Amino acid sequence: MAVRTAEANWEGNLREGKGTMKFGSGTFEGPYTYQSRFEEGQGTNPEELLGAAHAGCFSMFLSAVLSGANYPPKHIHSTATVHLERVDGAPKITKIHLETEASVPGVDEKTFQEKVEEARKGCPVSKALTGVEITTKATLTQ
């Protein structure tokens, strides 16, 4: 299996400093600041990148689970909402809500929801985030 890298550079103090994060593959590099992380400033933040990773992993894993049950999907779109809150005076990721919409020919609603739950529990990013509440809302489209 593959080993992936990413890196970050930070300059200055927490509130006035700035940094960049980039993927080892070179496909993304973006700035981040205190404002982009804890307020509504321009730039990215670790939580946004974590959300993208989780949505991508969940979508791929759901595709594998459905395909393995002989319901190959036509399309899966997932959004991860990452909740960063103050807990005991410190920032903490407390919850990630995955919302997905999928077009899966031939599958019934009950089977689809069972496969969504299997994917929520089994996707590698979900497994890595066991200290975070992970919820789902899944809509089946035809």
N, C-alpha and C positions, 0 to 999 in steps of 0.2 A: 504494500500500500504506500501511497505517496506521503511525503513529509512536506508541509507548506510553511512558508515564512511570511512575516509582515514586520514592518518596523515603524517606529515613531521617533521623532525628534522634538524636544521641547526646549525653548529658550526663555529665560526670565522667570519671574515669580508666578504664583498661581493666577492671580487676578489680571495682571497686565501682560503676562507672557503669551506666547503663541507657539504653535507647533505644526508639524505635518505628520501625516500617517500615510503609509503606502504599502501596497501589496508587493510581495516578492516577485510576482509575475510581471510587474510593471504596468498592469492594466488599470490601476487606480492610484492616484496620489491626491490628497486633499488636505487643506488647512483645518486646524481646529484651535479653539480658544476657550477660555472660561465661559465667555458669553455664548458660544455655539453649543457648549455642553450643558450648562446649568440655566441658561436664559434662552433667548430666541435670536442670538446673533448669527451672522453669516458663517458658513463652514460646516464641517461634519463633526462627528463625535463618536466615541467608542460604542455607545449604545445603538446608534444608527447602523454602524457597521455590523454589530452583533445581530441586530434585527434582520439585516440583509442576509447574513449567513444562515440564520435560523429559518427564514422564509424559503431560501433556496434549498437548504437541506431537507426541510419538511416536504416541499413540493416534489423533489426527486424521490424521497423515500415513499411518499404516498403513491407515486407512479409505480414504483417497484412492487409495493404491497398489492395494489389493484391489479397490476399485470400478472403477478404471481397467482392471483385468484381468478385469472382468465377474464379480467375486465380492463383491458388496456385503455387508458384515458386518451381522449383527443386533446384535452387542454386542462391545465391546472394553474391557477393564479393564486398566490398567497401573499398576505401582508402580515408582518409582525409588528405589533405595537409594544415597545419596550418601556416599562414604567420604572423611572428612576425617582426614588423618594428619599427623604431624610428619615433614617431610623436610628434612634439613640444618638442624634446629632451628627450622623455621618451619611453620606450618599450611599444608597444601596439599590441594586436592581431587584425589585420585589416581585415583578410579574411580567410575563410575556404572553400576549394574547395573539394567537394565530388565527387569521380569518382567511378562509380559502373558498374558492369557487372552482368547480370542476365539471367538465363535460365528460361523462363516462357512459358510453353506450351500453345498454343492457343491464346495468346494475340497479337494484332496488335501493330505496332510501335507507332501510335498516342495515343492509350489508355495507353500503357506502359509509355510514356513520361508524360502523364497527371498524372498518379499514382506516378511517381517519384517526380513531383512537389508537389503533395499532401503530400507525405512523407517528403520532404524537409521542408515544412512549418509546418507539424504537429508533427514531432518527438520531444519528450520532451527536448532533448539536444539542438536542433535547437531553440526551444522556449526559452530556458534559455539563449541563445546567441544572443538575438535580436539586440544588439549593434554591431554585426559583420556581414559583408557581407558574405552570404553563397551562393555558386554557385554549380551547378552540371553538370556532363557530364555522361550520362547513355548510355550503349550499351546493346542491347538485343541480346542474343545468343540463338541458338536452339539446 
